Amino acid sequence: MEFFRIKKDIPFMRHALIFNIISLITFLAAVFFLWHKGLHLSVEFTGGTVMEVNYQKAADLEGIRGTIRELGFGDDFQVQNFGRAQDVMINLPLQKDVTSAEQSARVMAALTQQNPDVHLQRVEFVGPQVGDELTHNGLMALGMVVIGIIIYLAFRFEWKYAISAIIANLHDIVIILGFFAFFQWEFSLSVLAAVLAILGYSVNESVIIFDRIRENFRKMRKASVKEIVNHAITSTISRTVITHGCTQIMVLSMLIFGGPTLHNFAIALTIGICFGIYSSVFVAAAIAIWLGIKREDLVKPVKEKGNADGAVV
């Protein structure tokens, strides 16, 4: 399916060096902000108090957030529905010299004053050791995904393509994390899920382009490597616009209408989708060229049989 077709190839690789310099600067800036500011980790990683409350009618989440904010928690807390609209989960950060019971008592007193129909269902303290375990497991998951992608691409294509694709994908991940570090957006488990999703989503775009490069190596026997790559990218633009456009519309709807619960998740996906397209074209393809890809990497030469058909004299 094609939304449109471009008849003349766009010379993407002519400007690859300039765009890769921009990518390198952006990547280094993201690394700097991660080192200098660090990520603003959520309660799930740092530990804190988890409260579950119930209302007779649908809960006013914005009113609950305003009440908790007035208690001095700033924006370091989460309020979201779970299950029904009457059920609310509240995540509170750790506070010095304040126990979990004291935190929950203060919050319940304020919520009861706002709405007498509120009932406390459950209070649970999440210790820092749980956060450390989540951090470790999250890094392990990210590492396993990266290793799996490298093995998959190395078997399907060739090691040069695997290296170029994984560099491009890690470029996307680091830039997403750099945005969260620079703006100090809260990094939660949902954002980690978005990062892992983008890692797989981005590699899919690289695979599409690499597949078309392999086809072009078979068809365009007199073309140079850059011409083959330019044709591969140009011929997949319509598919890229349809796929990424539809996905981005869905993500933007979550960003606009999903409320605070889905806000950071949708932001991570939005950044990842935009940079995923960019990195597949200007990072993965360019690095593959600089690594020296050639026709023989993907199209093995056919050995000609002798006239004797294998007979030994």
N, C-alpha and C positions, 0 to 999 in steps of 0.2 A: 504493500500500500504506500502510495506517494502522494503527499499533499501538493508538491510542486517539484519540478525538475530543473536543475541548472545545467545548461548545455555546455558552457565553457568552464573548465576547471579553475577554481580559485587558488592562487599561489600562496597557500598557507605557510609552507616551509620557507618562503622567501623572507618572512619576518619572524621566523621561529626564534632566532637569537635574541631579538629585542624583547619578545614576550617572555622568554625564559629568564632574562635578566630581571624583568619585572616580577616574575614568579619567585626568583631567588631573594629579591629584596623583601617581598611580602612574607616569604617563608621565614627569613631571618628575623623580621619584625615580630612575627608570631612567636618564635622561639624566645625572643627577648622578653616579651610580655608574660609568657609562661614562667620564665625564670624570675623576672622582676616582681610581678604582681601575684602570680599563681592563680589557680582556679578557686572560685568561690564555691566550695563544696556544700552540698545540701546536708540536711540532718541525717539522711540515710548513710552518709559517709563519715560524718563527724560525731554522730551520736546525739541523743536528746530525748525528749518526751513525746510519746505518741498518744493522743487522746481520740476517743471515738464518742461522739455525742449524737443524740437523737432529738428531733423536733416533731411536734404533732402535725405540722404542715411543712411544705417545702421550705428548706432553709434559705435564708438570705446570706449568701456567701460574702458579698461585699460588706454587708453590715457586720458580719463576724470578723472579717479582716480589719475593719476599722476599729472595732472594739479591742482586738488584740494589739493592734498597732499603738493604741493609746496607753497600753500597759508598759510600753518601753521596749518592745521587741523589734522595732524598726520594720525592715522587710525580710528579716531572717526567720521566716516561718512559712508554713504551707497550710492552706485550707482548701479542701476539695471534697466533693461528693464521692461516696462509694456505695454501690448498690442502688438504693432508692434516693430520691431527691431530699428526703427527710434525714438521711444519715450523712454525717459529716466527720471527716478525719482531719485532725489538727496535728501538725508536726512542729514542735517547739525546739529551739536550739539549746545547747547546754549553757547554763549561767553559773558564774562563780558564786560560791557560798549560798546557793539556792538548790534545794533538793527537788526531785521530780514531783513529790507530793505537794510541796509548797507551790510549785509552778502551776500544777493542775488546779489547785484550790483557788489561786488568784484568777485564773482564766475562767473557771466555772462561776465564781462569784460575779465577775463582770458580765458573762453571758447570761446568767440568771437575771441580773438587773436589767439587761437589754430585753430578754424574752423569758418569762417565768416558765414557759412550756419546755425548756431544754432539760434533757436528762443525760447524765453521764453513763455511758455504756462500759467503757474500758479505759484504763490508763496503763501504759507500758513504757518502761525506761529502756532506751536503746543505748548500750554502752559503746565507748570508743573502739573497743576491740571488735565489735561487729562491723563498724565502719572500716577498720583496717582489713578485715576479711573481705568485705565487698570491694575495696580498692584492689586488693590482690587478685580476686577473682575476675574483676573487670579487666585488669591488665593482662591476665592469662587469656581471657576470651579474645581480646584484641590481638594478642600475639598468635594465638592458634588460627584466627581468621587470616592474618597476614601470611603465615606459613602455608596454610591450605591454598591460598590464592597463588602463591609462588609455584607450588607443586603442580597445580592445575594448569597454569599457563605454560610452564616448562614442558609438560607432557603434550599439551594441545598445540603449541607453537614451537618455541625454541627459547633457550635461556635468555637471549638478548631481549626478547619481547616480555618475558616474565619480569626481568629486572626493571625495564622501562615502565611497565604497567604498575608495579608495586611502588616505585618511586613516585609516580604521579598520584597514586591513591594515598600514600602517606603524606604527600604534599597537601592534599585536600583535608585530611584529618588534622594535621598540625595547624592549618589555617583556621579551621572551625574552632579548635581549642584556643587559638590565639585571640579570636574574636571574643570568646567567653572570658578570657583572662583580661583583655583590655577593657571591656565594658563591665566586668565583674558581674556578669549574669550568673545566676545560680546553676551549678552543674549537678544534676540529679541523675538517678537511674534511667529516667526516661530520655534524658539527653545522651547518656551512654548508649542506649538502645538506638537512638537516631544516628550516632557516630558509626556504630557497627552496620547499620542499614546502608549508610552512605558508602561505606567501604565496599560492600557488595554491589551497590547500585552503580558506583563509579567504574568498577572493573568491567561491568557489563558493557558500558560504552566503549571501553578500550578493546574488548573482545570483538565487538561489531566491526570496528575500524580495522583491527588486525586480520579478521576474516576476509574483509574486502581487499586488503593489501595482498593476501595470499592468492585470491582470485585474479587480481590484476597482474601478479607476477606470471601467472599462466597465460593470460590473454595478451598483455602488452609487453611482448618480448623485446622490442626495440626501445622502450621507454627507460629513462633513468629512474633511480630509486625515488628521488624527490617528486618526479612527475607521477609515479605510481602512488605515492602517499597522498599527494594533492588530489588525485582523482578519487582515491578511496574515501577521503574525508568529504569531498564535494558531493559524491554520490550518496552519502549517508546523511546529509544535512536534513533532508525532508523527514526521514525516520526520526532523527534527533529532535526536530521541532515538534513532531506529533507526540513522541513518547515523553520527553521532558516537559513539554508544554502542558499536557494533561496532568502529569504528576504535580507540576508546580501549581496548577489551579487548585488541586485538592489540598496541597500543603498550605497555600495562602488562605483557603477557606478555614482551615484549622487555626491559622495564625490570627485571623480576623474575628472569627466567631467561636473559637474554642475556649476562650477565657484564659485566666492565669494558669490553669492546670496544664494546658497544652501549649502555652506560649513559647517556652524555651525549647520544647521538643520541635515545634514547627520552625522556629528560627534556625536551629541546627540543620534541619532538613533543607531549608531554603538556601542557606549558605553552601551546604554540601552539593546540592543539585547544580547551582550556578558554577561553582568551581570544578565540579565533576566534568561538566561539558568542556570547560576551558582546559583542564589538565589533560583530558583525553586527546585533544587536538594539538595543543601547543607544548605539552610536556611529554606525554607518553610517546607520541609519534616522533617528536624531535629527538628524544633520547635514543629511541630505537635506531634512528638514522645515524646518530653520532657513535653508537656502539658498533656500527658497521653491518647492518642487515643487508642481505643480498638474496638473489633468487634461489641460490642453492640451500639457504637455510630452511626454506619451506617447500620448494619444489625440487625433489631429488632428481638428478640426471638419470636418464634411461640408458642402461648399458646395451650397446648394439651386439647382437649375436653374430658370430662368425659364419662364413659361408658353409663351413663343414658341419654346422649345427651341433657342435660339441663332439664330433668324432675325433678320435685320436689316431694319428698315423704312426 
